[in-house]
Amino acid sequence: LAVHEGKIEGRCVDSTNHLNFLNFLKHLYRSNPGKELHIIADNLSAHKHKEVLGWVDRRRRLHLHFTPTYASWLNQIEIWFNIFARAVLKGGVWQSKQQLVSQIMKYIRSYNKEQAHPFRWTYEGKPLSA
């Protein structure tokens, strides 16, 4: 999720291993030449793999940030995942994995074209009262 635009960059992979994550980071890095990139990730072990961290450490304009444990709500992509799940996954039936992948990628393209916008944070930092 490019938070300033609200656009989604996505791909479907068979597993969430460190190599797939590293390939995704490399794609983002190459797709945004000259831009300072701040990537927010949760604490999945693939995100913190030594090969991933080593590659990131060698990139001056790429910064990897991790949400605190049990605080996924801080990651704005979770908001989008909820929108996506309601629009695509809820009640869905697919005849093949390829059909599902096709629908996911079609939704991302459509979302970027018609709906993408930055999410507006509404929390003002005031403690919740009972």
DRENMAR-93059 format. One line per field, with one value per atom (N, C-alpha, C, O): residue in one letter; atom name; chain; x, y, z. Coordinates in Angstrom, 1 decimal. Example, Ala and Ser with C-alpha at 12.3 -4.5 7.8 and 13.67 -1.06 7.14 Angstrom:
type <- c(a,a,a,a,s,s,s,s)
atom <- c(N,CA,C,O,N,CA,C,O)
mol <- c(A,A,A,A,A,A,A,A)
px <- c(13.2,12.3,13.2,14.2,12.8,13.7,12.9,13.4)
py <- c(-5.7,-4.5,-3.3,-3.3,-2.2,-1.1,0.0,1.1)
pz <- c(7.8,7.8,7.8,8.5,7.1,7.1,7.9,8.0)
END
This chain:
type <- c(l,l,l,l,a,a,a,a,v,v,v,v,h,h,h,h,e,e,e,e,g,g,g,g,k,k,k,k,i,i,i,i,e,e,e,e,g,g,g,g,r,r,r,r,c,c,c,c,v,v,v,v,d,d,d,d,s,s,s,s,t,t,t,t,n,n,n,n,h,h,h,h,l,l,l,l,n,n,n,n,f,f,f,f,l,l,l,l,n,n,n,n,f,f,f,f,l,l,l,l,k,k,k,k,h,h,h,h,l,l,l,l,y,y,y,y,r,r,r,r,s,s,s,s,n,n,n,n,p,p,p,p,g,g,g,g,k,k,k,k,e,e,e,e,l,l,l,l,h,h,h,h,i,i,i,i,i,i,i,i,a,a,a,a,d,d,d,d,n,n,n,n,l,l,l,l,s,s,s,s,a,a,a,a,h,h,h,h,k,k,k,k,h,h,h,h,k,k,k,k,e,e,e,e,v,v,v,v,l,l,l,l,g,g,g,g,w,w,w,w,v,v,v,v,d,d,d,d,r,r,r,r,r,r,r,r,r,r,r,r,r,r,r,r,l,l,l,l,h,h,h,h,l,l,l,l,h,h,h,h,f,f,f,f,t,t,t,t,p,p,p,p,t,t,t,t,y,y,y,y,a,a,a,a,s,s,s,s,w,w,w,w,l,l,l,l,n,n,n,n,q,q,q,q,i,i,i,i,e,e,e,e,i,i,i,i,w,w,w,w,f,f,f,f,n,n,n,n,i,i,i,i,f,f,f,f,a,a,a,a,r,r,r,r,a,a,a,a,v,v,v,v,l,l,l,l,k,k,k,k,g,g,g,g,g,g,g,g,v,v,v,v,w,w,w,w,q,q,q,q,s,s,s,s,k,k,k,k,q,q,q,q,q,q,q,q,l,l,l,l,v,v,v,v,s,s,s,s,q,q,q,q,i,i,i,i,m,m,m,m,k,k,k,k,y,y,y,y,i,i,i,i,r,r,r,r,s,s,s,s,y,y,y,y,n,n,n,n,k,k,k,k,e,e,e,e,q,q,q,q,a,a,a,a,h,h,h,h,p,p,p,p,f,f,f,f,r,r,r,r,w,w,w,w,t,t,t,t,y,y,y,y,e,e,e,e,g,g,g,g,k,k,k,k,p,p,p,p,l,l,l,l,s,s,s,s,a,a,a,a)
atom <- c(N,CA,C,O,N,CA,C,O,N,CA,C,O,N,CA,C,O,N,CA,C,O,N,CA,C,O,N,CA,C,O,N,CA,C,O,N,CA,C,O,N,CA,C,O,N,CA,C,O,N,CA,C,O,N,CA,C,O,N,CA,C,O,N,CA,C,O,N,CA,C,O,N,CA,C,O,N,CA,C,O,N,CA,C,O,N,CA,C,O,N,CA,C,O,N,CA,C,O,N,CA,C,O,N,CA,C,O,N,CA,C,O,N,CA,C,O,N,CA,C,O,N,CA,C,O,N,CA,C,O,N,CA,C,O,N,CA,C,O,N,CA,C,O,N,CA,C,O,N,CA,C,O,N,CA,C,O,N,CA,C,O,N,CA,C,O,N,CA,C,O,N,CA,C,O,N,CA,C,O,N,CA,C,O,N,CA,C,O,N,CA,C,O,N,CA,C,O,N,CA,C,O,N,CA,C,O,N,CA,C,O,N,CA,C,O,N,CA,C,O,N,CA,C,O,N,CA,C,O,N,CA,C,O,N,CA,C,O,N,CA,C,O,N,CA,C,O,N,CA,C,O,N,CA,C,O,N,CA,C,O,N,CA,C,O,N,CA,C,O,N,CA,C,O,N,CA,C,O,N,CA,C,O,N,CA,C,O,N,CA,C,O,N,CA,C,O,N,CA,C,O,N,CA,C,O,N,CA,C,O,N,CA,C,O,N,CA,C,O,N,CA,C,O,N,CA,C,O,N,CA,C,O,N,CA,C,O,N,CA,C,O,N,CA,C,O,N,CA,C,O,N,CA,C,O,N,CA,C,O,N,CA,C,O,N,CA,C,O,N,CA,C,O,N,CA,C,O,N,CA,C,O,N,CA,C,O,N,CA,C,O,N,CA,C,O,N,CA,C,O,N,CA,C,O,N,CA,C,O,N,CA,C,O,N,CA,C,O,N,CA,C,O,N,CA,C,O,N,CA,C,O,N,CA,C,O,N,CA,C,O,N,CA,C,O,N,CA,C,O,N,CA,C,O,N,CA,C,O,N,CA,C,O,N,CA,C,O,N,CA,C,O,N,CA,C,O,N,CA,C,O,N,CA,C,O,N,CA,C,O,N,CA,C,O,N,CA,C,O,N,CA,C,O,N,CA,C,O,N,CA,C,O,N,CA,C,O,N,CA,C,O,N,CA,C,O,N,CA,C,O,N,CA,C,O,N,CA,C,O,N,CA,C,O,N,CA,C,O,N,CA,C,O,N,CA,C,O,N,CA,C,O,N,CA,C,O,N,CA,C,O,N,CA,C,O,N,CA,C,O,N,CA,C,O)
mol <- c(A,A,A,A,A,A,A,A,A,A,A,A,A,A,A,A,A,A,A,A,A,A,A,A,A,A,A,A,A,A,A,A,A,A,A,A,A,A,A,A,A,A,A,A,A,A,A,A,A,A,A,A,A,A,A,A,A,A,A,A,A,A,A,A,A,A,A,A,A,A,A,A,A,A,A,A,A,A,A,A,A,A,A,A,A,A,A,A,A,A,A,A,A,A,A,A,A,A,A,A,A,A,A,A,A,A,A,A,A,A,A,A,A,A,A,A,A,A,A,A,A,A,A,A,A,A,A,A,A,A,A,A,A,A,A,A,A,A,A,A,A,A,A,A,A,A,A,A,A,A,A,A,A,A,A,A,A,A,A,A,A,A,A,A,A,A,A,A,A,A,A,A,A,A,A,A,A,A,A,A,A,A,A,A,A,A,A,A,A,A,A,A,A,A,A,A,A,A,A,A,A,A,A,A,A,A,A,A,A,A,A,A,A,A,A,A,A,A,A,A,A,A,A,A,A,A,A,A,A,A,A,A,A,A,A,A,A,A,A,A,A,A,A,A,A,A,A,A,A,A,A,A,A,A,A,A,A,A,A,A,A,A,A,A,A,A,A,A,A,A,A,A,A,A,A,A,A,A,A,A,A,A,A,A,A,A,A,A,A,A,A,A,A,A,A,A,A,A,A,A,A,A,A,A,A,A,A,A,A,A,A,A,A,A,A,A,A,A,A,A,A,A,A,A,A,A,A,A,A,A,A,A,A,A,A,A,A,A,A,A,A,A,A,A,A,A,A,A,A,A,A,A,A,A,A,A,A,A,A,A,A,A,A,A,A,A,A,A,A,A,A,A,A,A,A,A,A,A,A,A,A,A,A,A,A,A,A,A,A,A,A,A,A,A,A,A,A,A,A,A,A,A,A,A,A,A,A,A,A,A,A,A,A,A,A,A,A,A,A,A,A,A,A,A,A,A,A,A,A,A,A,A,A,A,A,A,A,A,A,A,A,A,A,A,A,A,A,A,A,A,A,A,A,A,A,A,A,A,A,A,A,A,A,A,A,A,A,A,A,A,A,A,A,A,A,A,A,A,A,A,A,A,A,A,A,A,A,A,A,A,A,A,A,A,A,A,A,A,A,A,A,A,A,A,A,A,A,A,A,A,A,A,A,A,A,A,A,A,A,A)
px <- c(0.8,0.0,0.9,1.7,0.8,1.5,0.6,-0.4,0.9,0.0,-0.4,-1.5,0.5,0.2,-0.7,-1.3,-0.9,-1.7,-2.9,-4.0,-2.7,-3.8,-3.8,-4.7,-2.7,-2.7,-2.0,-1.1,-2.4,-1.9,-1.0,-1.2,0.1,1.0,1.0,1.3,0.5,0.4,0.8,0.8,1.0,1.3,0.8,0.8,0.5,0.1,1.3,1.8,1.6,2.7,2.2,1.2,2.8,2.4,2.7,2.1,3.7,4.0,4.6,5.0,4.6,5.1,6.5,6.7,7.4,8.7,9.6,9.2,10.8,11.7,12.1,12.3,12.2,12.6,11.5,11.9,10.3,9.2,9.1,8.9,9.3,9.3,10.5,10.3,11.7,12.8,12.6,13.0,12.1,11.8,10.8,10.9,9.8,8.9,9.5,9.3,10.4,11.2,12.0,12.1,12.7,13.5,12.7,13.1,11.5,10.6,10.2,10.2,9.8,9.5,10.6,10.5,11.8,13.0,13.3,13.6,13.2,13.5,12.4,12.6,11.1,10.0,9.9,9.2,10.7,10.7,12.1,12.6,12.8,14.1,14.2,13.4,15.2,15.5,14.6,14.8,13.6,12.6,13.1,13.6,12.9,13.1,11.9,10.7,12.1,11.0,11.1,12.1,9.9,9.7,8.7,7.5,9.1,8.3,7.9,8.8,6.6,6.1,5.7,4.9,6.2,5.9,5.5,5.9,4.8,4.5,5.7,6.8,5.6,6.7,6.8,7.4,6.3,6.4,7.9,8.7,8.3,9.7,10.4,11.5,9.6,10.1,10.5,11.5,9.9,10.2,11.5,12.1,11.9,13.1,14.2,15.2,14.1,15.1,16.4,16.5,17.5,18.9,19.2,19.8,18.7,19.0,18.2,18.7,17.0,16.2,16.8,17.0,17.1,17.7,19.1,19.4,19.9,21.2,21.0,21.8,20.1,19.8,19.4,19.8,18.4,17.9,19.0,19.1,19.9,21.0,21.9,22.5,22.0,22.8,22.1,22.7,20.9,20.2,19.9,19.2,20.5,20.5,19.1,18.8,18.3,17.0,15.8,14.7,16.1,15.1,15.2,16.2,14.0,14.0,12.8,11.7,13.1,12.2,11.8,12.6,10.5,10.0,9.0,8.3,9.0,8.2,7.2,7.5,5.9,4.9,5.2,5.8,4.8,5.0,4.2,3.2,4.7,3.9,2.5,2.3,1.6,0.2,-0.4,-1.4,0.2,-0.3,-0.5,-0.2,-1.1,-1.3,-2.2,-2.1,-3.0,-3.9,-3.1,-3.7,-1.8,-1.0,-0.6,-0.2,-0.7,-0.3,-1.5,-2.5,-1.5,-2.7,-3.1,-4.2,-2.2,-2.6,-3.6,-4.4,-3.7,-4.7,-6.1,-7.1,-6.3,-7.5,-7.9,-9.1,-6.9,-7.2,-7.6,-8.5,-6.9,-7.2,-8.6,-9.3,-9.1,-10.5,-11.5,-12.4,-11.2,-12.0,-11.9,-13.0,-10.7,-10.5,-11.3,-12.0,-11.2,-11.9,-13.4,-14.0,-14.0,-15.4,-15.8,-16.8,-15.0,-15.3,-15.1,-15.8,-14.0,-13.6,-13.8,-14.3,-13.3,-13.2,-14.5,-14.8,-15.2,-16.4,-17.4,-17.9,-17.8,-18.7,-18.2,-19.0,-17.0,-16.4,-16.3,-16.0,-16.5,-16.3,-15.5,-15.9,-14.4,-13.5,-13.3,-13.2,-13.3,-13.1,-11.6,-11.3,-10.7,-9.3,-8.5,-9.0,-7.3,-6.4,-6.2,-6.1,-6.0,-5.8,-7.0,-6.8,-8.2,-9.4,-9.4,-9.7,-9.0,-8.9,-7.8,-8.0,-6.6,-5.5,-6.0,-5.7,-6.7,-7.1,-8.1,-8.0,-9.0,-10.0,-9.3,-9.6,-8.3,-7.5,-6.8,-6.9,-6.1,-5.4,-6.3,-6.0,-7.4,-8.4,-8.9,-9.1,-9.2,-9.7,-8.7,-9.0,-7.4,-6.4,-6.3,-6.2,-6.3,-6.3,-7.5,-7.4,-8.7,-9.9,-9.9,-10.2,-9.4,-9.3,-8.4,-8.8,-7.2,-6.3,-6.8,-6.6,-7.6,-8.2,-9.4,-9.5,-10.2,-11.5,-11.7,-12.4,-10.9,-11.2,-10.0,-10.1,-8.8,-7.6,-7.5,-7.7,-7.3,-7.1,-6.4,-6.6,-5.7,-5.1,-6.2,-7.2,-5.9,-6.8,-6.6,-5.5,-7.7,-7.7,-7.7,-8.7,-6.6,-6.6,-7.5,-7.5,-8.3,-9.3,-8.9,-9.4,-8.0,-7.6,-6.8,-5.8,-7.1,-6.4,-5.5,-5.0,-5.2,-4.2,-4.8,-4.1,-6.1,-6.7,-7.0,-7.5,-6.8,-7.1,-8.5,-9.4,-8.9,-10.3,-10.8,-10.0,-12.0,-12.6,-13.6,-14.2,-13.7,-14.6,-16.0,-16.9)
py <- c(-1.2,0.0,1.2,1.5,2.0,3.3,4.3,4.8,4.6,5.3,6.7,7.2,7.4,8.7,8.8,9.8,7.6,7.6,6.6,6.8,5.7,4.7,3.5,2.7,3.5,2.4,1.2,1.2,0.1,-1.2,-1.8,-1.8,-2.4,-3.1,-4.6,-4.8,-5.5,-6.9,-7.9,-7.7,-9.1,-10.3,-11.5,-11.5,-12.5,-13.8,-14.7,-15.0,-15.3,-16.3,-17.5,-17.4,-18.7,-19.9,-20.0,-20.7,-19.2,-19.2,-17.9,-17.1,-17.7,-16.4,-16.6,-16.4,-17.1,-17.3,-16.1,-15.1,-16.1,-14.9,-14.6,-13.4,-15.6,-15.4,-14.6,-13.7,-15.0,-14.2,-12.8,-11.9,-12.6,-11.3,-10.5,-9.3,-11.1,-10.4,-10.0,-8.9,-10.9,-10.6,-9.4,-8.6,-9.4,-8.3,-6.9,-5.9,-7.0,-5.8,-5.3,-4.1,-6.2,-5.9,-5.2,-4.3,-5.8,-5.2,-3.8,-2.9,-3.6,-2.2,-1.3,-0.1,-1.7,-0.9,-0.5,0.7,-1.4,-1.1,-0.3,0.5,-0.4,0.3,1.7,2.5,2.1,3.4,4.0,4.3,4.2,4.7,6.1,7.0,6.3,7.6,7.9,9.0,7.2,7.5,6.8,5.7,7.5,7.0,6.1,6.6,4.9,3.9,3.5,3.1,3.6,3.1,2.0,2.2,0.8,-0.4,-0.8,-1.0,-0.9,-1.3,-2.8,-3.1,-3.6,-5.0,-5.5,-4.9,-6.6,-7.2,-8.1,-8.0,-8.9,-9.6,-11.1,-11.9,-11.3,-12.6,-12.9,-12.1,-14.2,-14.5,-14.3,-13.9,-14.4,-14.2,-12.7,-12.4,-11.8,-10.4,-10.0,-9.0,-10.9,-10.6,-11.6,-11.7,-12.3,-13.3,-12.6,-11.5,-13.3,-12.6,-12.2,-11.2,-13.0,-12.5,-11.3,-10.4,-11.2,-10.0,-8.8,-7.7,-8.9,-7.8,-7.4,-6.2,-8.4,-8.1,-7.3,-6.3,-7.7,-6.9,-5.5,-4.6,-5.4,-4.1,-3.2,-2.0,-3.7,-2.9,-2.3,-1.3,-3.0,-2.5,-1.5,-1.0,-1.1,-0.1,1.1,1.1,2.2,3.5,4.1,4.8,3.9,4.6,3.7,4.1,2.5,1.6,1.4,1.0,1.6,1.4,0.5,0.6,-0.5,-1.5,-1.3,-1.3,-1.1,-0.8,-2.0,-2.5,-2.4,-3.5,-2.9,-2.1,-3.4,-3.0,-3.7,-4.8,-3.1,-3.8,-5.1,-5.2,-6.1,-7.4,-7.1,-6.3,-7.8,-7.7,-6.3,-5.9,-5.6,-4.2,-4.1,-3.1,-5.1,-5.1,-3.9,-3.5,-3.4,-2.3,-1.0,-0.1,-1.0,0.2,0.2,1.2,-1.0,-1.1,-0.9,-1.7,0.2,0.6,-0.5,-0.5,-1.4,-2.4,-3.3,-3.9,-3.4,-4.2,-3.6,-4.4,-2.3,-1.7,-2.2,-2.5,-2.1,-2.5,-4.0,-4.4,-4.9,-6.3,-6.5,-7.4,-5.7,-5.9,-5.5,-6.2,-4.4,-4.0,-5.1,-5.5,-5.6,-6.7,-8.0,-8.6,-8.4,-9.6,-9.5,-10.5,-8.4,-8.2,-8.2,-8.7,-7.5,-7.4,-8.6,-8.9,-9.4,-10.5,-11.9,-12.8,-12.0,-13.3,-13.8,-15.0,-12.9,-13.3,-14.0,-13.4,-15.3,-16.0,-16.4,-16.9,-16.2,-16.6,-18.1,-18.8,-18.5,-19.8,-19.8,-19.1,-20.5,-20.5,-21.9,-22.9,-22.1,-23.4,-23.8,-25.0,-22.9,-23.2,-22.1,-21.0,-22.4,-21.4,-20.3,-19.1,-20.6,-19.6,-18.6,-17.4,-19.1,-18.3,-17.3,-16.1,-17.8,-16.9,-15.9,-14.7,-16.3,-15.3,-14.2,-13.1,-14.7,-13.7,-12.7,-11.5,-13.2,-12.3,-11.3,-10.1,-11.8,-10.9,-9.8,-8.7,-10.2,-9.2,-8.2,-7.0,-8.7,-7.8,-6.8,-5.7,-7.3,-6.4,-5.3,-4.2,-5.7,-4.7,-3.7,-2.5,-4.1,-3.1,-2.2,-1.0,-2.7,-2.0,-1.0,0.2,-1.5,-0.7,0.5,1.7,0.3,1.3,2.4,3.6,1.9,2.9,3.7,4.8,3.0,3.6,4.0,4.9,3.4,3.7,4.2,4.7,4.0,4.3,5.7,6.7,5.8,7.1,6.9,5.8,7.8,7.7,7.4,8.1,6.6,6.4,7.5,8.0,8.0,9.1,8.5,7.9,8.8,8.3,9.2,10.5,8.7,9.4,9.4,10.2,8.6,8.5,9.7,10.1,10.4,11.7,11.5,12.5,10.3,10.0,10.1,10.1,10.3,10.4,9.0,8.2,8.8,7.5,7.2,8.0,5.9,5.5,5.4,5.1,5.8,5.8,4.7,4.3,4.1,2.9,3.3,2.5)
pz <- c(0.0,0.0,0.0,0.9,-1.0,-1.1,-0.4,-0.9,0.9,1.8,1.3,1.6,0.6,0.1,-1.1,-1.4,-1.8,-3.0,-2.7,-3.3,-1.8,-1.6,-2.6,-2.6,-3.4,-4.4,-3.9,-3.0,-4.4,-4.0,-5.0,-6.2,-4.5,-5.4,-4.8,-3.7,-5.7,-5.2,-6.2,-7.4,-5.6,-6.5,-5.7,-4.4,-6.4,-5.7,-5.8,-6.9,-4.7,-4.6,-3.8,-3.1,-4.0,-3.4,-1.9,-1.1,-1.4,0.0,0.4,-0.4,1.7,2.3,2.9,4.1,2.0,2.5,2.3,1.6,2.8,2.7,1.3,0.9,0.4,-1.0,-1.7,-2.5,-1.5,-2.2,-1.6,-2.4,-0.3,0.2,-0.3,-0.7,-0.4,-0.9,-2.4,-2.8,-3.2,-4.6,-4.7,-5.6,-3.8,-3.8,-3.5,-4.1,-2.4,-2.1,-3.3,-3.5,-3.9,-5.1,-6.2,-6.8,-6.4,-7.4,-7.0,-7.9,-5.8,-5.3,-5.5,-5.9,-5.1,-5.2,-6.6,-6.9,-7.5,-9.0,-9.6,-10.5,-9.1,-9.6,-9.2,-9.7,-8.2,-7.6,-7.6,-6.5,-8.7,-8.7,-8.1,-8.4,-7.3,-6.7,-5.5,-4.9,-5.3,-4.2,-2.9,-2.9,-1.8,-0.5,-0.1,-0.2,0.2,0.5,1.9,2.5,2.5,3.9,3.8,3.5,4.1,4.1,5.5,6.3,5.7,7.0,6.9,6.1,7.8,7.8,9.2,10.2,9.2,10.5,10.9,10.2,11.9,12.5,11.9,12.6,10.8,10.1,10.0,9.6,10.3,10.2,8.9,8.8,7.8,6.5,6.3,5.5,7.0,6.9,7.6,7.3,8.5,9.3,9.0,9.8,8.0,7.6,7.4,6.9,7.7,7.6,6.1,6.0,5.1,3.8,3.4,2.7,3.9,3.7,4.4,3.7,5.6,6.4,5.8,5.8,5.4,4.8,3.5,3.3,2.7,1.4,1.7,1.1,2.6,3.0,3.5,3.2,4.4,5.0,3.9,4.1,2.7,1.7,0.8,-0.2,1.1,0.3,1.1,2.1,0.6,1.4,1.4,2.4,0.4,0.3,0.7,0.5,1.2,1.6,3.1,3.6,3.8,5.2,5.5,5.1,6.3,6.7,8.2,9.1,8.4,9.8,10.2,9.3,11.4,11.9,12.9,13.8,12.7,13.7,15.0,15.0,16.1,17.4,17.4,16.7,18.1,18.2,18.7,19.6,18.1,18.4,18.2,18.8,17.2,16.9,15.4,14.8,14.8,13.3,12.9,11.7,13.8,13.5,13.1,12.5,13.5,13.1,11.6,11.1,11.0,9.6,8.7,8.8,7.9,7.1,6.1,5.7,5.7,4.8,5.4,4.6,6.7,7.3,7.0,6.9,6.9,6.6,5.2,4.9,4.3,2.9,2.8,2.1,3.6,3.6,4.0,3.4,4.9,5.3,4.2,3.9,3.5,2.3,1.2,0.7,1.0,0.0,0.3,-0.5,1.6,2.0,1.8,1.4,2.2,2.0,0.6,0.2,-0.3,-1.7,-2.5,-3.5,-2.2,-3.0,-2.4,-3.0,-1.1,-0.5,0.1,0.0,0.8,1.5,0.6,-0.4,0.8,0.0,-1.3,-2.1,-1.6,-2.9,-3.1,-2.2,-4.4,-4.8,-6.1,-7.1,-6.2,-7.3,-7.8,-7.0,-9.1,-9.7,-9.8,-9.9,-9.6,-9.7,-9.0,-8.7,-8.6,-8.0,-9.0,-8.6,-10.3,-11.3,-11.4,-11.6,-11.2,-11.2,-10.1,-10.2,-8.9,-7.7,-7.9,-7.7,-8.4,-8.6,-9.6,-9.4,-10.7,-11.7,-11.1,-11.4,-10.2,-9.6,-8.6,-8.6,-7.9,-7.0,-7.8,-7.4,-8.8,-9.6,-10.3,-10.4,-10.8,-11.4,-10.4,-10.7,-9.2,-8.1,-7.8,-7.7,-7.7,-7.4,-8.5,-8.2,-9.7,-10.8,-10.8,-10.9,-10.6,-10.5,-9.3,-9.4,-8.1,-6.9,-7.2,-6.9,-7.8,-8.0,-9.0,-8.8,-9.9,-10.9,-10.4,-10.7,-9.6,-9.2,-7.8,-7.5,-6.9,-5.4,-4.7,-3.6,-5.2,-4.4,-3.9,-4.6,-2.6,-1.9,-0.6,0.0,-0.1,1.2,2.3,2.3,3.2,4.4,5.3,5.6,5.9,6.8,8.2,8.6,9.0,10.4,11.2,11.0,12.0,12.8,14.3,15.1,14.7,16.1,16.5,15.8,17.6,18.0,19.1,19.6,19.5,20.6,22.0,23.0,22.1,23.4,23.9,23.2,25.2,25.7,25.7,25.8,25.4,25.4,26.9,27.8,27.1,28.4,28.5,27.5,29.7,29.9,30.0,30.2)
END
